[in-house]
Amino acid sequence: MANASETGNGGCQEEGHREDVVILVDPDDQAIGTEEKAACHRHPVPMHRAFSIFLYDDRGRMLITKRSAEKPTWPGYWSNACCSHPRPGEATEDAAHRRLAEELGVSVSALTHRFAFAYDARYDDTWGEHELDHVFTGSFDGALDPDPAEIEAWELIELPELERRLVENAGHFTPWFCIACARLHANAE
């Protein structure tokens, strides 16, 4: 049902103000307009700015989350700690901190921007993604308070176990997670 392909890299620039719109971008991550979020995820999906956050605890375990069954794209799939879109006029890192608080009820002192990549993924005949995704990593400790509209379940997982699951059950994970996770592991070696 779902497939994805990676298509490039990008920088960062923002403009505008509204909450339920995403920032449309060109392949160089230059803003070229805005679009309502739900419309922007229907085919044909225009490229837009996004971010994915990977969090680790003090034992080096990665926090993975299972997307809510209410999500129109990849409901019930496992993914990274948090993913979303900056609002027009909002710096991508500021948006990442905001969404960590909104989706997981956590705050982290620092996030590190690791890379950005473009990908195009088709969920079904209606929904999909075409994002220039900025990947951040960070550390956290303490309790989580996930928003059930966003997150159905969560787990702290050792990296070797995650790698095993990705090999054996890649279809249970979101396409952007698989791409970003592979790049994170490649960059760590």
FENKA-V27119 format. One record per pair of residues at least 4 apart in sequence whose ideal C-beta (glycine too) atoms are under 7 Angstrom apart, sorted by sequence separation. I is the first residue (numbers start at 1). GAP is how many residues later the second one is. D is the distance in Angstrom with one decimal. If there is no record, write none. Layout:
i: <I,I>
gap: <GAP,GAP>
d: <D,D>
//
This chain:
i: <25,26,35,36,37,41,56,57,67,71,79,86,90,91,92,93,94,95,96,97,98,99,100,101,123,146,147,157,159,160,161,162,163,164,165,166,173,175,176,177,178,179,180,181,182,183,184,185,25,35,40,56,70,86,90,101,123,146,157,173,25,26,40,56,69,86,100,101,122,25,67,68,69,100,121,166,23,24,40,54,55,67,87,100,121,146,170,14,24,67,86,24,66,67,97,120,144,23,24,35,84,22,66,67,119,166,21,22,35,118,21,64,65,97,118,119,10,21,22,64,84,96,166,13,15,20,21,64,65,116,117,11,12,13,14,20,82,116,10,11,13,16,22,63,82,93,116,8,10,116,29,93,115,82,113,114,24,25,82,114,24,25,81,113,114,24,25,112,23,111,112,22,23,54,55,111,112,22,53,54,111,52,53,110,53,53,108,41,52,108,41,51,108,50,51,50,106,50,51,49,106,48,49,106,105,96,104,105,51,104,105,92,104,49,53,93,103,133,51,103,51,102,131,135,53,103,129,133,37,103,74,73,55,34,73,121,72,73,119,119,53,119,117,22,23,23,117,21,19,115,18,18,114,17,47,2,14,16,17,15,16,114,14,15,14,14,76,14,70,12,68,50,52,54,68,50,51,68,43,45,47,48,49,50,51,52,53,54,55,56,57,58,68,69,42,45,46,47,55,57,68,42,43,45,47,51,53,55,66,67,41,65,66,29,41,66,41,66,65,64,27,63,64,63,64,83,78,79,61,62,77,78,79,61,77,61,62,77,80,79,57,60,62,74,80,29,9,10,9,25,9,10,8,8,6,7,6,7,6,7,5,4,5,4,4,3,2,3,2,2,1,10,12,1,52,52,54,4,2,6,4>
gap: <4,4,4,4,4,4,4,4,4,4,4,4,4,4,4,4,4,4,4,4,4,4,4,4,4,4,4,4,4,4,4,4,4,4,4,4,4,4,4,4,4,4,4,4,4,4,4,4,5,5,5,5,5,5,5,5,5,5,5,5,6,6,6,6,6,6,6,6,6,7,7,7,7,7,7,7,8,8,8,8,8,8,8,8,8,8,8,9,9,9,9,10,10,10,10,10,10,11,11,11,11,12,12,12,12,12,13,13,13,13,14,14,14,14,14,14,15,15,15,15,15,15,15,16,16,16,16,16,16,16,16,17,17,17,17,17,17,17,18,18,18,18,18,18,18,18,18,19,19,19,20,20,20,21,21,21,22,22,22,22,23,23,23,23,23,24,24,24,25,25,25,26,26,26,26,26,26,27,27,27,27,28,28,28,29,30,30,31,31,31,32,32,32,33,33,34,34,35,35,36,36,37,37,38,39,40,40,40,41,41,41,42,42,43,43,43,43,43,44,44,45,45,45,45,47,47,47,47,48,48,49,50,53,54,54,54,55,56,56,57,58,60,62,63,63,65,66,67,68,68,69,70,70,71,71,72,72,72,72,73,73,73,74,74,75,76,76,77,79,80,80,81,81,81,81,82,82,82,83,83,83,83,83,83,83,83,83,83,83,83,83,83,83,83,84,84,84,84,84,84,84,85,85,85,85,85,85,85,85,85,86,86,86,87,87,87,88,88,89,90,91,91,91,93,93,93,94,94,95,95,95,95,95,96,96,97,97,97,97,98,99,99,100,100,100,103,106,106,107,107,108,108,109,110,111,111,112,112,113,113,114,115,115,116,117,118,119,119,120,121,122,122,122,123,124,128,130,171,173,173,175>
d: <5.0,5.0,5.8,6.5,6.9,6.1,5.8,5.0,4.9,4.4,6.4,4.6,5.5,6.9,6.5,6.8,6.3,6.2,6.6,6.9,6.2,5.4,5.5,6.7,4.3,6.8,6.3,5.4,6.3,6.5,6.5,6.3,6.6,6.1,5.4,5.5,4.9,6.5,5.9,5.7,6.5,6.6,6.1,6.4,6.3,6.2,6.3,6.9,6.2,4.1,6.8,6.5,6.7,6.9,4.9,6.9,5.4,3.9,4.8,5.4,5.9,5.4,6.2,5.6,4.8,4.8,5.4,5.7,4.6,6.2,5.7,6.5,5.5,6.5,5.9,6.4,5.2,5.1,5.5,6.3,4.4,5.7,6.5,6.4,4.6,6.1,6.0,6.6,4.4,6.3,3.6,6.3,6.5,5.3,6.9,4.7,6.3,6.0,5.6,6.3,6.7,6.7,5.3,5.9,6.3,6.6,4.4,5.9,6.9,6.9,6.3,5.3,5.9,6.9,4.8,6.6,7.0,5.7,5.3,6.8,4.3,5.6,6.8,6.7,5.3,6.2,6.3,6.7,6.0,6.0,5.9,6.8,6.1,6.2,6.7,5.2,5.3,6.4,6.1,4.7,5.7,5.6,5.0,4.5,5.5,6.0,4.6,5.2,3.1,6.9,6.7,6.8,5.5,5.0,6.2,4.8,5.3,5.7,6.1,6.7,6.7,6.2,6.5,5.6,5.7,5.3,5.1,6.4,6.0,4.2,5.2,4.3,4.4,4.9,4.2,7.0,6.8,6.8,6.2,6.2,4.4,5.1,5.1,6.3,4.5,7.0,4.3,6.9,4.5,6.6,6.1,6.6,5.1,6.6,6.5,7.0,5.4,5.1,6.8,6.3,6.8,6.6,6.0,6.0,6.1,5.2,5.2,2.9,5.4,7.0,6.8,5.1,5.5,6.9,5.4,7.0,6.7,5.6,6.5,5.3,5.2,6.5,7.0,4.9,6.4,4.6,6.9,6.9,6.9,6.3,6.0,4.6,7.0,5.4,4.7,4.1,5.3,6.5,6.6,6.0,6.7,5.7,6.5,4.5,6.4,5.7,6.9,6.1,5.7,6.3,6.8,6.0,6.6,5.6,6.6,6.8,6.1,2.3,4.9,5.8,5.0,6.8,6.6,6.1,5.7,5.9,6.8,6.1,5.9,5.4,6.5,4.0,5.4,6.9,5.8,6.9,6.5,5.6,6.6,4.6,4.9,6.0,5.6,4.7,4.4,5.2,4.9,4.8,5.4,5.6,6.6,5.9,6.2,6.2,5.9,6.3,6.3,6.9,6.9,6.3,5.0,6.4,5.7,4.1,6.0,6.3,6.7,5.0,6.8,6.7,5.7,4.7,4.6,6.7,6.6,4.1,6.7,7.0,4.7,6.9,6.4,6.4,5.4,5.8,5.6,6.8,5.6,6.6,4.1,5.6,6.3,5.0,4.2,5.8,6.1,5.7,6.4,4.9,5.3,4.5,5.7,7.0,6.0,4.8,6.9,5.2,6.9,4.4,5.5,5.3,5.9,6.7,6.7,4.1,5.5,4.2,6.9,6.2,5.0,6.1,6.4,5.3,5.6,6.8,3.6,6.5,6.1,5.8,6.4,5.2,6.9,4.5,6.8,6.1,5.9,5.4,6.4,3.2,6.0,5.3,6.6>
//
